[in-house]
Amino acid sequence: METPSREHGLSGLVAGLGLAALVVALIVMLLLPGIRYAAWSILTLGILLLAIAFIMDFRRVTRTLTGRRGMFGIGTTVMASISVGIILLINAISVGNYHRFDTTGLAQFTLTSQTKDALANLKTQVKVTCFFVPNDPYGIRSYATSLLAEYQNNTDKLSVEFVDPEEHPDRARKYGITQWQTVAFESGNHRRLVLPYEILEQAEHSFTSAILEVTGTVQKKVYFLTGHGETSISGDYSYARQGLLDNLYRVGTLDLIANPSIPEDIAALIIVAPRRALTGGEFELIKQYLRAGGWVLFLLNPDSPEDMKQLLSAWGVDVQKGTLIDPASYAAPSVSSPTVPSARDLFQLPVVYFPEATSITPQPKVPKSIELRPLAWTTKESWLENNFDPNKPPVFDEGADTKGPFALAVLITTALPEKPEEQTAAFKDTRIIAIGDSDFASNQHFYNGNNGEFFLNAVNLLTAGKELISIERKVLPFRRLVASQEVVNVIRYSSIGLLPVLVLVAGGIVWWRRR
């Protein structure tokens, strides 16, 4: 018969083997998930060995556990087990639910939903080669590396390689690299280089644009009409042009005198405040383009040429001559700059304003084949000032001026035929957006209020239905406070008198209590 000490030694050996089996099983599960079934078998063996050891030394274990010290140990073990279990549960959840938190002010390491959609729809492999040198005073290397890691988290079609061009100059020459810290995107026979300044200014836009380009994704191209004194996209409309580029539109200019035809790749034609009339040939080209299902954005002013009014008159709206005055809602200090809050804006933007705008008025009888929808409109207190003088305060003239409300912007579309059999492929989907102001999207006003967003939303609405990935540019623009006259008065008088009044009130309270 075996002595108790030998029995205890044997049970201890069995328990040790059981614990060792459990440890081995856990290590195999973590490091070798491919043989998970073997790990479960080792785990089961470990549990069985622990159960055998417990049975072999049942009395001593029972006596130890029911004692005072044993009860204390059980409580400690239970609490430790619960803590370890919570930690393991949190880690198990985190393994299957990966998420990064971006605490930067502009969320510059967080991809937009448009980029994520583009990555999710990738069909071909894209190779990214980063030609980075260690000496990087601008932080391009770390920023681009973190951003590309986020790209890889959203697709398995992107491979990233880092090359030091100083150690491998042959690789740099092969890619035509002339500046260090350049990123090259490749897919098939297509290649696009993203230069350092592009990474610093608009990395996500540049990276996603490069991916779309090398994979052959089609982008929309909008053309700005030129040749009639229109606002230049390289001058006072450069912010609007940049906004379109940031939304991955391609932007060009169209001179119908030099090239009397509408380009085949056109998504929309934008006409910004022409000062001179169209030629007869140009007028007919735009007229036929609209009849054939063209998409045009008109940004006009009270003094627009007559041919612009004729083009729109054929589509159920009239461009007025007067200037809109809205004393109930305007951007101080100019009463001729009507503001439009979300309640009077189809896009529901917080505040948009239109400096010295005119009305786009629907005609009394609009053909059934045309649908009109106002995008922004004034209050009932507004009127159309026919003899506006910016140097004099406007006054409503009962005989000459017209009371509102007025439409500032209108969406014009061709209505689908009522009968299903008539809704054939021959249907012409003409889309027109007419806005009675062009200054709201100029450089002076583009980043004030939500003016820039209104312009971009109008272009997006006009071109909806074609392939496009839009990305908001992550820069910190200067934004002007757009306030009504009442708000201006509150700010002025409170800044002058509020603090002295508070000091007087506090002094009076102190005097009264001491008295």
Beta strands, then each sheet from edge to edge (+ up, - down):
strand 1: 126-131
strand 2: 158-163
strand 3: 182-187
strand 4: 190-194
strand 5: 221-225
strand 6: 250-254
strand 7: 266-272
strand 8: 295-299
strand 9: 317-319
strand 10: 323-325
strand 11: 339-341
strand 12: 351-353
strand 13: 360-362
strand 14: 370-377
strand 15: 383-385
strand 16: 402-403
strand 17: 407-414
strand 18: 431-435
sheet 1: 2+ 1+ 3- 4+
sheet 2: 6+ 5+ 7+ 8+ 18+ 17- 14+
sheet 3: 9+ 13-
sheet 4: 10+ 15- 16+
sheet 5: 11+ 12-
end
